Amino acid sequence: MNKWHNDYLAGKFQGQGAEAQYQQRLGTIQDALDLIQDGDCVTWSTHGSEPKAFLSQFHTIAPRLEKGVQCWNTISRYEYPVTSDPALAGKFQINTFFFDRWSVAARGSGLYSYFPVNQHNYGQEIQRTLAPNVFVGQVSPMDAHGYVHLSCDLIMTLEHLYRADKIIFEVNARAPRVGGECAIPVSMADVLYEVDEPIYQLSDPPIGETETTIAGYVADMIQDGDCIQLGFGGIPNAIGFNLKDKHDLGIHTEQIGTSMAHLMECGAVTNRYKRIDKGITVGSFISGDNFLYQFVDQHPRLSLRRSRYTNDPYVIAQNDNVVSVNASLQIDLTGQVSAESIGPMQHSGTGGASDFAHGAYHSKGGRAILAQSSTTKKGTLSRIVPILEPGAIVSVSRNLTDMVVTEYGVAKLRQRTVRQRVENLIAVAHPDFRAELRKDAVKYMYF
């Protein structure tokens, strides 16, 4: 039970208006930093709700740390000393579910430790392992009812916010207000301070000929009334923009991205045929461009929910015709998917790849699509391989792999034997690698 709840039960806030409560807690970033003690465990919001001002100065407490501070993080959108400087290992220990460019660069330094888990279990597993006692979140300005809004990240934030002993709000004048579980009483904060910072702008890679071709194949497989989930990257973004002529699409996803806002704006998304959350677009975090952040602000039919809900395979499967679109780094000829490592080296994270593969697989009429270019490293390496690299992490079991799409077509794996899978995957591999793949398939006795 945190300090806020004890004070509430004691009637401390009785008769005190929201503005007075706000002013009572208003301070500076230094006040927030002073709240953190040696040995604390700290977590913070991310994506469009990343508390940039706080994290930019978090490292300044290092000289007074002896035991050090444990941290839980998902992904960093900006570079900070605390998340990128290996010299801070020992003062800070960052446990993460998803390697980003900073953690990849700091790999082996002791600054980071990877925590393997599916996204729908992030919050619960942290609480069972090492529960954070400090929560830092970027929030919207207070509304007329005395609430601030944690509008762009509910992946695992609420599990920690409601259990934390110390709560810090970075109030950003530019943060949107989003419905769902985002509204938090300002009285919960121990310290809050104000900033006026641009929200992080996610720039997807350019949409080229390969992405356009793949997007066309996937768009042809999505029907009016389907319920979609689109993952990160240029290809899912291209697919989203390719769906603007569809009708009555639904959205149940983890990331609400820029293309989804455009689909809602043009009327392609109505959520009319969803069996749960009918009429409402549902996601667990928001990340995109400024158009997206302006569009979601006070949108009446958009709701952010925790990942323990959005990514629960059994929740996902309650909607019919779920179409999940994600990517992989490598897929072997039997359908094993590595979406997070290059050999044994962690490169990203499992995220919701397994959650949505499982959920779409069990949805009535559901389809789980892996969409990626056939090659990487400027065409020198095939993403479709005879076997995964030694030590590679299997993000999605071959038992759940459904369809693989490259610029060369669609390979159907579900309800196919290994022999059939091999033939179908070779057919969508880059022509330069097909003969070698067939030779290796014989070697490994797939035929």
C-alpha positions as CSV (number, residue, x, y, z in Angstrom):
1,M,0.0,0.0,0.0
2,N,1.6,3.3,-1.1
3,K,1.8,6.6,0.7
4,W,-1.0,8.1,-1.4
5,H,-3.4,5.3,-0.4
6,N,-2.5,5.7,3.3
7,D,-3.1,9.4,3.1
8,Y,-6.4,8.9,1.3
9,L,-7.7,6.5,3.9
10,A,-6.6,8.9,6.6
11,G,-8.7,11.6,5.0
12,K,-5.7,13.9,4.3
13,F,-7.2,15.2,1.1
14,Q,-10.7,15.7,2.3
15,G,-12.0,19.1,1.4
16,Q,-8.8,20.0,-0.5
17,G,-9.3,21.0,-4.1
18,A,-7.4,19.6,-7.0
19,E,-5.5,22.8,-7.7
20,A,-4.4,23.0,-4.1
21,Q,-3.2,19.4,-4.3
22,Y,-1.3,20.1,-7.5
23,Q,0.4,23.2,-6.0
24,Q,1.3,21.3,-2.9
25,R,3.3,18.8,-4.9
26,L,4.7,21.1,-7.5
27,G,8.5,21.2,-7.4
28,T,11.6,20.8,-9.6
29,I,13.4,17.9,-11.3
30,Q,16.0,18.2,-8.4
31,D,13.2,17.6,-5.9
32,A,12.3,14.5,-7.8
33,L,15.9,13.3,-7.9
34,D,16.2,14.0,-4.2
35,L,13.3,11.6,-3.6
36,I,15.4,8.6,-4.8
37,Q,17.5,6.8,-2.2
38,D,20.4,4.4,-2.4
39,G,19.0,0.9,-2.9
40,D,15.7,2.0,-4.5
41,C,14.2,0.2,-7.5
42,V,13.0,2.7,-10.2
43,T,10.8,2.3,-13.2
44,W,9.5,4.8,-15.7
45,S,7.0,5.2,-18.6
46,T,8.3,5.0,-22.2
47,H,7.4,5.6,-25.9
48,G,5.3,8.8,-26.2
49,S,5.3,9.1,-22.3
50,E,9.1,8.9,-21.8
51,P,10.1,11.4,-19.0
52,K,12.9,12.9,-20.9
53,A,13.8,15.7,-18.5
54,F,14.1,13.3,-15.6
55,L,16.1,10.7,-17.4
56,S,18.5,13.3,-18.8
57,Q,19.5,14.1,-15.2
58,F,19.0,10.7,-13.5
59,H,22.7,9.9,-13.7
60,T,23.6,12.9,-11.5
61,I,22.7,10.9,-8.3
62,A,25.5,8.4,-9.0
63,P,28.0,10.0,-6.7
64,R,25.8,9.4,-3.6
65,L,25.0,5.8,-4.5
66,E,26.8,2.9,-2.7
67,K,24.4,0.0,-3.0
68,G,23.2,1.3,-6.4
69,V,19.8,1.7,-8.0
70,Q,17.9,-1.1,-9.8
71,C,15.8,-0.1,-12.8
72,W,13.2,-1.7,-15.0
73,N,12.9,-0.4,-18.5
74,T,11.2,-1.4,-21.8
75,I,12.9,0.7,-24.4
76,S,14.6,4.1,-24.5
77,R,13.6,6.6,-27.2
78,Y,16.4,9.0,-26.4
79,E,20.0,8.6,-25.4
80,Y,20.8,9.3,-21.7
81,P,23.9,8.7,-19.7
82,V,22.0,6.4,-17.4
83,T,20.9,4.1,-20.3
84,S,24.0,4.3,-22.4
85,D,27.2,5.0,-20.4
86,P,28.9,1.7,-19.4
87,A,30.9,3.6,-16.7
88,L,27.6,3.8,-14.7
89,A,27.4,0.0,-14.4
90,G,27.4,-0.7,-10.6
91,K,25.7,2.5,-9.8
92,F,22.7,1.6,-12.0
93,Q,21.5,-1.9,-13.0
94,I,18.9,-1.8,-15.8
95,N,16.7,-4.8,-16.3
96,T,15.0,-4.7,-19.6
97,F,12.6,-6.7,-21.8
98,F,13.7,-5.2,-25.0
99,F,17.2,-4.3,-26.3
100,D,17.4,-1.0,-28.1
101,R,20.4,0.7,-29.8
102,W,21.7,1.8,-26.4
103,S,21.5,-1.5,-24.7
104,V,23.0,-3.3,-27.7
105,A,26.0,-0.9,-27.7
106,A,26.4,-1.4,-23.9
107,R,26.1,-5.2,-24.1
108,G,28.6,-7.0,-21.9
109,S,29.3,-3.9,-19.8
110,G,27.2,-5.0,-16.8
111,L,24.9,-2.0,-17.2
112,Y,22.0,-4.1,-18.7
113,S,20.4,-7.5,-18.0
114,Y,17.8,-8.9,-20.3
115,F,14.6,-10.4,-18.7
116,P,12.9,-12.9,-21.0
117,V,9.1,-12.8,-20.8
118,N,6.1,-12.3,-23.1
119,Q,4.7,-8.8,-23.1
120,H,1.3,-9.7,-21.5
121,N,3.3,-10.8,-18.4
122,Y,5.7,-7.8,-18.1
123,G,4.0,-6.1,-15.1
124,Q,3.0,-9.2,-13.2
125,E,6.5,-10.8,-13.5
126,I,8.3,-7.7,-12.3
127,Q,6.0,-7.5,-9.2
128,R,6.8,-11.1,-8.4
129,T,10.6,-10.7,-9.0
130,L,11.8,-7.2,-7.9
131,A,8.9,-4.8,-7.4
132,P,9.8,-1.1,-8.1
133,N,9.2,1.2,-5.2
134,V,9.7,4.4,-7.4
135,F,7.6,5.2,-10.4
136,V,8.3,8.1,-12.8
137,G,5.9,9.0,-15.6
138,Q,5.4,11.7,-18.1
139,V,1.8,12.9,-17.9
140,S,-0.6,15.4,-19.4
141,P,-1.5,18.7,-17.7
142,M,-4.2,18.2,-15.0
143,D,-7.8,18.2,-16.3
144,A,-10.8,19.9,-14.7
145,H,-11.4,16.8,-12.5
146,G,-8.0,16.8,-10.9
147,Y,-6.5,14.0,-13.1
148,V,-3.4,13.8,-15.2
149,H,-3.2,11.3,-18.0
150,L,-0.5,8.7,-18.6
151,S,-1.6,8.8,-22.2
152,C,1.0,7.0,-24.3
153,D,2.2,4.0,-22.3
154,L,0.2,1.5,-20.2
155,I,2.4,-1.5,-21.1
156,M,3.3,-2.2,-17.5
157,T,3.0,1.2,-15.9
158,L,-0.2,0.9,-13.8
159,E,1.0,-2.3,-12.1
160,H,3.9,-0.3,-10.8
161,L,2.3,3.1,-10.2
162,Y,-0.4,1.7,-7.9
163,R,2.2,-0.3,-5.9
164,A,5.0,2.3,-5.7
165,D,6.0,4.1,-2.4
166,K,7.2,7.2,-4.3
167,I,5.6,8.6,-7.4
168,I,7.0,11.3,-9.7
169,F,5.0,13.0,-12.5
170,E,6.7,14.9,-15.3
171,V,3.9,17.2,-16.5
172,N,4.4,17.9,-20.1
173,A,2.3,20.8,-21.6
174,R,2.3,18.9,-25.0
175,A,1.2,15.5,-23.8
176,P,-2.2,14.4,-25.1
177,R,-5.2,13.1,-23.0
178,V,-6.3,9.6,-23.9
179,G,-9.2,7.6,-22.6
180,G,-9.1,4.2,-20.9
181,E,-7.1,3.5,-17.8
182,C,-4.8,6.5,-18.4
183,A,-6.4,9.0,-15.9
184,I,-4.5,9.3,-12.6
185,P,-5.5,11.5,-9.6
186,V,-2.9,14.2,-9.3
187,S,-3.0,13.6,-5.5
188,M,-1.1,10.3,-6.1
189,A,2.1,12.2,-6.9
190,D,4.8,12.8,-4.2
191,V,6.5,15.3,-6.5
192,L,5.6,16.8,-9.8
193,Y,7.3,19.3,-12.0
194,E,6.4,21.0,-15.3
195,V,8.1,20.8,-18.7
196,D,7.2,21.9,-22.3
197,E,8.9,19.2,-24.5
198,P,8.1,17.8,-27.9
199,I,6.7,14.3,-27.7
200,Y,9.0,11.7,-29.2
201,Q,8.5,11.4,-33.0
202,L,8.9,7.9,-34.3
203,S,10.2,8.0,-37.8
204,D,9.6,4.8,-39.6
205,P,12.0,3.8,-42.4
206,P,11.2,5.0,-45.9
207,I,8.7,3.0,-47.8
208,G,10.5,1.6,-50.9
209,E,9.6,-0.8,-53.7
210,T,10.1,-3.9,-51.5
211,E,8.0,-2.6,-48.7
212,T,5.3,-1.5,-51.2
213,T,5.2,-5.0,-52.8
214,I,5.0,-6.7,-49.4
215,A,2.3,-4.3,-48.2
216,G,0.2,-5.1,-51.3
217,Y,0.3,-8.9,-50.7
218,V,-0.7,-8.4,-47.0
219,A,-3.4,-5.9,-47.8
220,D,-5.0,-8.4,-50.2
221,M,-5.3,-10.9,-47.3
222,I,-7.0,-8.4,-45.0
223,Q,-10.8,-8.3,-45.5
224,D,-13.4,-5.8,-44.6
225,G,-14.4,-6.3,-40.9
226,D,-11.1,-7.9,-39.9
227,C,-9.5,-6.9,-36.5
228,I,-5.8,-5.9,-37.0
229,Q,-2.6,-5.6,-35.1
230,L,0.4,-4.1,-36.8
231,G,3.9,-4.3,-35.3
232,F,6.9,-1.9,-35.5
233,G,8.7,-0.8,-38.7
234,G,8.5,0.4,-42.2
235,I,6.6,-2.7,-43.6
236,P,3.8,-2.7,-41.0
237,N,3.5,1.1,-41.5
238,A,3.3,0.6,-45.3
239,I,0.6,-2.0,-44.8
240,G,-1.4,0.3,-42.6
241,F,-1.5,3.0,-45.3
242,N,-2.4,0.3,-47.9
243,L,-5.6,-0.4,-46.0
244,K,-7.3,3.0,-46.4
245,D,-9.8,1.5,-49.0
246,K,-11.0,-1.2,-46.5
247,H,-14.3,-0.9,-44.5
248,D,-15.2,-1.6,-40.9
249,L,-11.8,-2.6,-39.8
250,G,-11.2,-3.1,-36.0
251,I,-8.0,-2.4,-34.1
252,H,-6.9,-4.5,-31.1
253,T,-3.1,-4.0,-30.9
254,E,-0.1,-3.2,-28.7
255,Q,1.3,-0.2,-30.6
256,I,-1.1,2.5,-31.9
257,G,1.0,4.0,-34.6
258,T,0.7,6.8,-37.2
259,S,-0.9,4.7,-40.0
260,M,-3.7,3.6,-37.6
261,A,-4.6,7.2,-36.9
262,H,-4.9,7.7,-40.6
263,L,-7.1,4.6,-40.9
264,M,-9.4,5.9,-38.2
265,E,-9.5,9.4,-39.7
266,C,-10.5,8.2,-43.2
267,G,-13.2,5.9,-41.8
268,A,-11.6,2.6,-42.7
269,V,-11.7,1.7,-39.0
270,T,-15.0,1.6,-37.2
271,N,-14.5,-1.4,-34.8
272,R,-18.0,-2.4,-35.8
273,Y,-17.5,-6.1,-35.9
274,K,-15.3,-6.6,-32.8
275,R,-16.8,-9.0,-30.3
276,I,-15.1,-7.2,-27.4
277,D,-14.5,-3.5,-27.0
278,K,-17.0,-3.0,-29.9
279,G,-16.7,0.4,-31.5
280,I,-13.4,1.2,-29.7
281,T,-9.8,1.1,-30.9
282,V,-7.7,-0.5,-28.2
283,G,-3.9,-0.5,-27.7
284,S,-1.3,-0.4,-24.8
285,F,1.0,2.3,-26.0
286,I,1.1,5.1,-28.6
287,S,4.2,6.0,-30.6
288,G,4.3,7.9,-33.9
289,D,4.4,11.4,-35.3
290,N,2.8,14.7,-34.2
291,F,-0.3,14.0,-36.3
292,L,-0.9,10.8,-34.2
293,Y,-0.5,12.6,-30.9
294,Q,-2.9,15.4,-31.9
295,F,-5.4,12.8,-33.3
296,V,-5.5,10.7,-30.2
297,D,-6.0,13.7,-27.8
298,Q,-9.4,13.3,-26.2
299,H,-10.5,10.9,-29.0
300,P,-13.9,9.5,-27.9
301,R,-13.5,6.0,-29.2
302,L,-9.9,5.2,-28.4
303,S,-8.8,3.5,-25.2
304,L,-5.4,2.6,-23.8
305,R,-5.3,-0.6,-21.7
306,R,-2.6,-2.5,-19.9
307,S,-0.6,-5.1,-21.9
308,R,-1.8,-7.7,-19.5
309,Y,-5.2,-7.1,-21.3
310,T,-4.2,-6.1,-24.9
311,N,-1.6,-8.8,-25.2
312,D,-3.3,-11.7,-23.4
313,P,-3.7,-14.3,-26.1
314,Y,-7.1,-15.4,-24.6
315,V,-8.4,-11.8,-24.8
316,I,-7.0,-11.4,-28.4
317,A,-8.7,-14.6,-29.5
318,Q,-12.1,-13.4,-28.3
319,N,-12.3,-11.2,-31.4
320,D,-13.0,-12.9,-34.7
321,N,-10.8,-12.5,-37.8
322,V,-7.8,-11.2,-36.0
323,V,-5.0,-10.4,-38.4
324,S,-1.6,-10.0,-36.7
325,V,1.3,-8.6,-38.7
326,N,4.8,-8.7,-37.3
327,A,8.4,-9.2,-38.6
328,S,11.3,-11.6,-37.9
329,L,15.1,-11.4,-38.2
330,Q,15.3,-15.1,-39.3
331,I,12.9,-17.9,-40.0
332,D,14.1,-21.5,-40.6
333,L,12.7,-23.8,-43.2
334,T,10.4,-25.5,-40.7
335,G,8.9,-22.2,-39.5
336,Q,10.8,-21.4,-36.3
337,V,10.9,-17.7,-35.9
338,S,13.7,-15.6,-34.3
339,A,12.5,-12.1,-34.0
340,E,14.9,-10.8,-31.3
341,S,18.4,-12.2,-31.6
342,I,21.2,-12.6,-34.1
343,G,22.6,-16.0,-33.0
344,P,22.9,-15.7,-29.2
345,M,23.2,-12.0,-29.2
346,Q,20.1,-10.1,-28.0
347,H,19.1,-7.6,-30.6
348,S,15.6,-6.5,-29.6
349,G,13.0,-8.5,-27.6
350,T,10.1,-11.0,-27.7
351,G,7.6,-8.2,-27.1
352,G,4.1,-9.2,-28.3
353,A,5.3,-11.5,-31.1
354,S,4.3,-14.7,-29.3
355,D,1.2,-13.1,-27.7
356,F,-0.4,-12.1,-31.0
357,A,0.8,-15.2,-32.9
358,H,-1.0,-17.3,-30.2
359,G,-4.1,-15.1,-30.1
360,A,-4.5,-14.8,-33.9
361,Y,-4.0,-18.6,-34.2
362,H,-7.0,-19.2,-31.9
363,S,-9.2,-16.4,-33.2
364,K,-12.1,-17.6,-35.3
365,G,-10.9,-16.8,-38.9
366,G,-7.6,-15.4,-37.5
367,R,-4.4,-15.1,-39.4
368,A,-0.9,-14.4,-38.1
369,I,1.4,-12.9,-40.8
370,L,5.2,-12.5,-40.7
371,A,6.1,-9.8,-43.2
372,Q,9.7,-9.0,-44.1
373,S,12.1,-8.5,-46.9
374,S,13.7,-11.8,-48.1
375,T,17.2,-10.5,-47.5
376,T,19.2,-8.3,-45.2
377,K,22.7,-6.7,-45.2
378,K,22.1,-5.2,-48.7
379,G,21.0,-8.5,-50.1
380,T,24.0,-10.5,-48.9
381,L,22.1,-12.6,-46.3
382,S,18.8,-14.5,-46.6
383,R,16.3,-14.1,-43.8
384,I,15.0,-17.5,-44.7
385,V,17.6,-20.0,-43.5
386,P,17.8,-23.8,-43.4
387,I,18.4,-23.7,-39.6
388,L,18.6,-20.8,-37.2
389,E,22.0,-19.6,-36.2
390,P,23.4,-21.4,-33.2
391,G,22.1,-19.9,-30.0
392,A,19.3,-18.0,-31.8
393,I,16.2,-17.4,-29.6
394,V,13.0,-18.9,-30.9
395,S,10.5,-16.0,-30.4
396,V,7.6,-17.8,-32.1
397,S,7.3,-21.6,-32.1
398,R,6.8,-23.2,-35.5
399,N,3.6,-24.7,-34.1
400,L,2.1,-21.2,-34.2
401,T,3.7,-19.9,-37.5
402,D,0.9,-19.2,-40.0
403,M,2.0,-17.2,-43.1
404,V,5.3,-15.6,-44.2
405,V,5.2,-12.8,-46.7
406,T,8.2,-11.4,-48.6
407,E,8.5,-9.4,-51.8
408,Y,8.3,-12.8,-53.7
409,G,4.9,-13.8,-52.4
410,V,3.0,-15.6,-49.6
411,A,4.2,-18.9,-48.0
412,K,1.5,-20.7,-46.1
413,L,2.8,-22.8,-43.2
414,R,-0.2,-23.5,-41.0
415,Q,-1.8,-26.9,-41.6
416,R,1.3,-27.8,-43.7
417,T,3.8,-30.6,-43.2
418,V,7.5,-29.8,-42.9
419,R,8.0,-30.9,-46.5
420,Q,5.3,-28.5,-47.7
421,R,6.6,-25.7,-45.5
422,V,10.1,-26.1,-47.0
423,E,8.8,-25.8,-50.5
424,N,6.6,-22.8,-49.7
425,L,9.4,-20.9,-47.9
426,I,11.9,-21.6,-50.6
427,A,9.4,-20.2,-53.1
428,V,9.4,-16.8,-51.4
429,A,13.1,-16.7,-50.6
430,H,15.3,-14.5,-52.8
431,P,16.2,-16.3,-56.0
432,D,19.9,-16.0,-55.3
433,F,19.5,-18.3,-52.2
434,R,16.9,-20.8,-53.4
435,A,19.3,-23.5,-54.8
436,E,21.5,-23.5,-51.6
437,L,18.3,-23.6,-49.4
438,R,17.1,-26.7,-51.4
439,K,20.5,-28.3,-51.0
440,D,20.5,-27.8,-47.3
441,A,16.9,-29.0,-47.0
442,V,18.1,-32.3,-48.4
443,K,21.1,-32.3,-46.1
444,Y,18.8,-31.9,-43.0
445,M,16.4,-34.5,-44.4
446,Y,13.4,-32.1,-44.5
447,F,12.3,-33.9,-47.7
